[in-house]
């Protein structure tokens, strides 16, 4: 298997060069055009990613929401550490994964909080991140109902995660 992984990329490069030569395509110019287009996409996406990282870090460093929702979470038996993850999951997959890893380190993956975090990670998606990234890269400014439907799907996933964790654990 290691041999295959070592030779796959050189074979692929050789195939692309051979195919380009057979079709009489200037491979180097095509490569440069692809690089330019990739850099343009990076340039268009960068502000959205930077704003998202800034907002996520700002949110993670404040505990105001956990403090305000603590009475409700005690009543419905949800660990307060899950709230930032539930709120950040539609925004950033990496931030929610970081929170889940932290929950694993503190409580363990087999604890109620760890299992709930795992279910929550699987039941939701990074809706706002996907909308911001993909729509900004193709310069779509009117997202119509995409955000509402995506956030409703995330809310349904969060509620199902809490329900499944309470039923099975």
Secondary structure, DSSP 8 states (H G I E B T S, - for coil): -HHHHHHHHHHHHHHHHHHHHHTT--HHHHHHHHHHHHHHHHHHHHHHHHHHHHHHHHHHT--HHHHHHHHHHHHTT--HHHHHHHHHTTT-HHHHHHHHHHHHHHH-TTSHHHHHHHHHHHH---HHHHIIIIIHHTT----TTHHHHHHHHHHHHHHHHHHHHHHH-
